[in-house]
Amino acid sequence: PNQFENVILKTEPRAVNVPLALNDICLYVHTGGTTAVPKICIVSHRQMVWNSFDILATGIVGTFRNVLITFPFFHIGGWNTFTPLFHAGLTSVLLREFNPGLILELIHEGRVENFGAVEAMLQFLIAHPKFAETDFSKVKAITTAAAPCSKSVMQVFLDKGIPISQTYGMTEAGPSNFAYIARSESLEELLTHSASIGASMFHCDAKIVDQESGLEVGPGQVGVLCMRSPHNFDGYLHDPARTEKVINLEGWVYTGDLAVRDQDGLVCIKGRADNMFISGGENVSPEEIEQALMKHPDVAGAICAGVPDPKWGQAPVALVVFHAGKKVEEAELQSFCREHLAGYKVPKQIRLVAELPLTGAGKLNRHAVVAMFS
């Protein structure tokens, strides 16, 4: 037995009767820290219960008996996965830490039928020496979160017969609000919707509003995604001023994510409103630059940010990771970008790194990029 089990074995059993109400505090959870220092969210039992209902209602968990939880429990991701599994009476497979080799062993032994991961975790699995020889026949589905899964990674698992569903949410409003469920779609359709977060969950209202006016925009127009549901958070701990900026009196949570809705009602995240920077008087989206870099067949991952520049005020720079055995010179990548971007959006510097800097929640860490180039 491990230390935790030893404590249980040495303790006399006794009835525990703690009265609880839905609006009682369940957790204090740190956000992913995408934009700054992580904030502490007040999460109620109501939020967790309603979120569990919505996740189960989407069918994303399915009837899989053994589900591996790779997301950390120091963020909402771990709890967000565990709670609906517990609710449905399914088995959660837990690890002390993210260990690609151990995960591949569990998969090879047939002990995992479904698991969730951020794309960086899938990249680590693909790069592991055991990946090619691992038997994935028992794995029926994978769900990604935190950021869209690239087509190249999705293709690797589709080749093994494993569809990848995508979810979207945030600690303040969910933590799960949208899902694109991969069911019987064709390979082409799945890849076409690789950047889509799908439709909002059953009890989640969503709208996309203009950044300046706050008015709702139509299909095909980019705006800020706002959400309202019974699983909204109860505010930031000891920070009412910041809470008021994020959630209004009508219960709408301002996500800060730029999004667009297509004619079918599916939503695609275009980036963070606060990731935008100004170069030579022009607004630049780092996500647009990353998408251009990812179109190069030898690029496995990319991250971009704006750094201080004496001439332009701010200038785009990028870090890239190449596929194994591949390498492209900076000038060639810049030339490639010019085919897909306006000149002022082409990164002034591009550096090769072994892995992209990530936050604890597995999201791209642009602050680290700025620090590296500064």
C-alpha positions in Angstrom: 0.0 0.0 0.0 1.1 3.6 -0.6 1.3 6.2 2.1 -2.3 7.4 1.5 -3.6 3.8 1.8 -1.6 3.3 5.0 -3.3 6.3 6.5 -6.7 4.9 5.6 -5.9 1.4 7.0 -4.8 2.9 10.3 -7.9 5.0 10.7 -11.1 3.7 12.4 -14.1 4.0 10.1 -16.8 6.5 11.2 -19.8 8.1 9.6 -19.2 11.5 8.1 -22.2 13.8 8.0 -21.3 17.2 6.7 -24.3 19.2 5.5 -23.7 20.7 2.1 -25.6 23.1 -0.1 -25.1 23.5 -3.9 -23.8 27.0 -3.5 -21.2 26.0 -0.8 -17.6 26.3 -1.8 -16.2 23.1 -3.3 -12.7 24.2 -4.5 -10.3 27.1 -4.7 -8.7 26.6 -8.1 -5.9 28.5 -9.9 -6.6 29.5 -13.5 -4.2 28.4 -16.2 -2.3 31.7 -16.1 -2.5 32.3 -19.9 -2.4 36.0 -19.6 -0.7 36.8 -16.4 -0.2 35.5 -12.8 -2.8 32.7 -12.2 -5.9 33.9 -10.4 -7.8 31.9 -7.7 -11.3 31.0 -8.6 -14.1 30.1 -6.2 -15.7 27.0 -7.5 -19.0 25.8 -5.9 -20.6 22.4 -5.7 -23.3 23.7 -8.0 -20.6 24.5 -10.7 -19.1 21.0 -10.5 -22.5 19.2 -10.5 -24.0 21.1 -13.4 -20.7 20.8 -15.4 -20.8 17.0 -14.8 -24.3 16.9 -16.1 -23.4 18.7 -19.2 -20.3 16.6 -20.0 -22.2 13.4 -19.6 -25.1 14.7 -21.7 -22.7 15.3 -24.6 -21.7 11.7 -24.8 -18.1 12.6 -24.8 -17.4 10.1 -22.0 -19.4 7.4 -23.7 -19.6 4.0 -22.1 -15.8 3.6 -21.7 -15.0 1.8 -18.5 -11.4 2.9 -18.0 -10.6 6.6 -18.6 -7.1 7.9 -18.1 -6.9 11.4 -16.5 -3.7 13.2 -17.7 -4.8 16.7 -16.6 -3.3 18.0 -13.4 -5.5 18.4 -10.3 -3.8 21.7 -9.3 -6.0 23.2 -12.2 -9.6 22.5 -12.9 -8.8 20.1 -15.7 -8.2 17.1 -13.5 -11.4 17.7 -11.4 -13.4 18.4 -14.6 -12.5 15.0 -15.9 -12.8 13.1 -12.6 -16.2 14.4 -11.5 -18.4 13.1 -14.4 -16.5 9.8 -14.4 -17.3 9.4 -10.6 -20.9 10.5 -11.3 -21.3 7.9 -14.0 -19.6 5.1 -12.0 -16.7 4.7 -14.4 -13.0 4.0 -13.5 -10.6 6.8 -13.4 -7.0 5.9 -14.1 -4.7 8.3 -12.2 -1.0 8.9 -12.5 1.3 10.7 -10.0 2.7 12.7 -12.9 2.5 12.9 -16.7 4.8 10.0 -17.8 4.6 9.3 -21.6 6.4 5.9 -21.2 4.0 4.7 -18.5 1.0 5.9 -20.4 2.0 4.0 -23.5 2.5 0.9 -21.3 -1.0 1.2 -19.9 -2.4 1.7 -23.4 -0.5 -1.3 -24.7 -1.8 -3.5 -21.8 -5.4 -2.5 -22.8 -6.0 -0.6 -19.5 -7.1 2.6 -21.2 -10.1 3.0 -23.4 -10.4 6.8 -23.5 -8.3 9.7 -22.3 -8.0 13.5 -22.5 -4.9 15.5 -23.2 -3.6 18.8 -24.3 -1.8 18.7 -27.7 1.7 19.0 -26.1 1.0 15.7 -24.2 0.1 14.0 -27.5 3.3 15.3 -29.0 5.3 13.7 -26.2 3.5 10.4 -26.7 4.2 10.5 -30.5 7.9 11.4 -29.9 8.4 8.6 -27.4 10.5 5.5 -28.6 7.7 3.1 -27.6 5.0 4.9 -29.6 5.4 3.0 -32.8 5.2 -0.4 -31.1 2.3 0.4 -28.8 -1.0 -1.4 -29.4 -3.7 1.2 -29.4 -6.5 -1.2 -30.3 -8.3 -0.7 -27.0 -8.3 3.1 -27.2 -11.6 4.2 -28.8 -11.4 8.0 -28.4 -9.3 10.9 -27.3 -10.4 14.3 -26.2 -8.3 17.4 -26.3 -8.6 20.7 -24.4 -6.8 23.9 -23.6 -6.0 24.6 -27.3 -7.0 23.3 -30.7 -5.3 20.1 -31.9 -3.2 20.5 -35.0 -4.1 18.6 -38.1 -0.7 16.8 -38.1 -1.2 15.4 -34.6 -4.9 14.5 -35.3 -3.8 12.7 -38.5 -1.4 10.4 -36.5 -4.2 9.2 -34.3 -6.8 9.0 -37.0 -4.4 6.7 -38.8 -4.7 4.4 -35.8 -8.5 4.6 -36.0 -8.8 6.9 -33.0 -11.0 10.0 -33.5 -10.1 13.1 -31.5 -12.9 15.2 -30.0 -12.2 18.8 -28.9 -13.6 20.7 -25.9 -13.4 24.3 -24.8 -14.0 26.0 -21.5 -12.4 28.0 -18.7 -12.4 27.8 -15.0 -14.6 30.9 -14.7 -17.4 29.6 -16.9 -17.4 25.9 -17.0 -15.0 24.4 -16.9 -16.5 22.8 -20.0 -18.7 24.8 -22.3 -18.3 23.6 -25.9 -17.6 20.3 -27.5 -16.9 19.0 -31.0 -17.7 15.3 -30.7 -15.9 13.0 -33.2 -18.4 10.3 -34.0 -18.8 8.8 -37.5 -17.5 11.8 -39.5 -15.2 11.1 -42.4 -11.5 11.7 -42.1 -11.8 14.7 -44.3 -14.6 16.2 -42.2 -12.7 15.7 -39.0 -9.6 17.4 -40.4 -11.7 20.2 -41.8 -13.1 20.8 -38.3 -9.8 20.4 -36.5 -9.9 24.0 -35.3 -13.5 23.9 -34.2 -14.7 23.7 -30.6 -18.1 22.7 -31.9 -21.4 23.8 -30.3 -22.2 24.9 -26.7 -23.3 22.3 -24.2 -26.9 21.9 -23.2 -27.1 24.3 -20.3 -24.6 26.9 -21.6 -25.7 30.0 -23.4 -23.1 31.5 -25.7 -22.8 34.7 -27.8 -20.0 36.4 -29.7 -19.9 40.2 -29.3 -18.1 43.1 -30.9 -15.0 44.2 -28.8 -15.9 47.8 -28.8 -19.7 48.0 -28.8 -20.5 44.8 -26.9 -23.3 44.0 -29.5 -23.7 40.5 -30.8 -22.1 39.8 -34.2 -23.4 37.5 -36.9 -21.9 34.3 -38.5 -18.5 34.8 -40.0 -17.7 37.9 -37.9 -14.9 37.7 -35.3 -15.8 38.9 -31.8 -15.3 38.1 -28.1 -16.9 34.9 -26.9 -19.2 35.3 -23.8 -20.9 32.4 -21.9 -23.6 32.0 -19.3 -24.6 28.8 -17.5 -25.4 27.3 -14.1 -21.7 26.3 -13.9 -20.3 29.8 -13.8 -17.8 30.4 -11.1 -18.5 32.5 -7.9 -15.8 35.0 -8.5 -12.1 35.5 -7.8 -10.9 35.1 -4.2 -10.5 38.5 -2.5 -10.8 40.3 -5.8 -14.3 41.7 -6.4 -13.0 44.3 -8.8 -11.5 41.7 -11.2 -14.6 39.6 -10.8 -16.8 42.5 -12.0 -14.7 42.8 -15.2 -15.2 39.2 -16.1 -18.9 38.5 -15.2 -21.7 41.0 -15.5 -24.9 41.4 -13.6 -26.8 39.2 -16.2 -24.4 36.4 -15.6 -22.4 36.6 -18.8 -18.7 35.6 -18.5 -16.4 37.6 -20.8 -13.9 35.0 -21.9 -11.4 37.3 -23.6 -11.2 34.7 -26.4 -11.8 35.9 -30.0 -14.1 33.5 -31.8 -16.2 33.2 -35.0 -19.4 31.1 -35.6 -19.9 29.5 -39.0 -23.1 29.0 -40.9 -23.6 25.6 -39.2 -23.4 27.2 -35.7 -20.0 25.7 -34.9 -17.5 28.0 -33.2 -13.8 28.4 -33.9 -11.4 30.2 -31.5 -9.3 32.7 -33.3 -7.0 33.7 -30.4 -6.9 35.9 -27.3 -8.1 39.5 -27.5 -5.3 40.4 -25.1 -2.7 38.6 -27.1 -3.0 41.1 -29.9 -0.1 43.5 -30.2 0.6 46.6 -32.4 3.5 46.7 -34.8 4.0 49.8 -36.9 0.4 50.9 -36.1 -1.1 47.7 -37.3 -2.9 45.1 -35.1 -1.2 41.7 -35.2 -2.6 38.4 -34.0 0.1 35.9 -32.8 -2.3 33.0 -33.5 -2.5 34.0 -37.2 1.3 33.8 -37.4 1.4 30.5 -35.6 -1.2 29.1 -38.0 0.9 30.2 -41.0 4.1 28.6 -39.6 2.2 25.4 -38.9 1.3 25.1 -42.6 4.9 24.3 -43.3 5.2 20.5 -43.5 8.4 20.3 -41.4 7.0 22.4 -38.5 5.5 20.4 -35.6 4.7 23.4 -33.3 5.0 27.2 -33.1 4.5 30.0 -30.7 4.6 33.7 -31.5 4.6 36.9 -29.4 5.3 40.6 -29.8 8.5 42.0 -28.3 9.7 45.6 -27.9 11.3 47.0 -31.1 12.9 50.5 -31.5 11.5 50.9 -35.1 8.1 49.3 -35.0 7.2 49.6 -31.3 6.6 45.9 -31.2 7.7 43.2 -33.6 6.6 39.6 -34.1 9.1 36.8 -33.1 8.5 33.1 -33.0 9.8 29.8 -31.6 9.3 26.6 -33.6 9.7 22.9 -33.1 10.4 20.7 -36.1 9.3 17.2 -36.8 11.9 14.6 -36.0 14.8 14.7 -38.5 13.7 17.9 -40.1 15.3 21.3 -40.1 14.5 24.5 -42.0 16.6 27.7 -42.0 15.1 30.9 -40.5 15.2 32.7 -43.9 13.3 29.9 -45.6 10.6 30.0 -42.9 10.3 33.8 -43.2 10.0 33.4 -47.0 7.3 30.8 -46.4 5.4 33.1 -44.1 5.4 35.9 -46.7 3.3 33.6 -48.9 0.6 33.5 -46.2 1.0 36.7 -44.3 1.2 40.5 -44.8 4.8 41.6 -44.6 4.5 43.3 -41.2 3.3 40.0 -39.7 6.3 38.0 -40.8 8.4 37.1 -37.7 11.6 39.2 -37.5 13.3 36.4 -35.6 12.5 32.6 -35.6 14.4 30.3 -33.2 14.4 26.5 -33.1 13.6 25.0 -29.7 13.3 21.4 -28.4 9.9 22.1 -27.0 7.5 25.0 -26.7 7.1 26.9 -23.4 3.8 26.0 -21.7 1.9 27.1 -18.7 1.1 24.6 -15.9 -2.3 24.0 -17.7 -0.5 23.1 -20.9 -1.3 26.3 -22.8 1.2 28.3 -24.8 3.2 30.6 -22.6 3.8 33.8 -24.6 5.3 35.6 -21.5 8.2 33.1 -21.7 8.7 33.9 -25.4 8.9 37.6 -24.6 11.4 36.9 -21.8 13.6 34.8 -24.1 13.8 37.4 -26.8 14.2 40.3 -24.3 
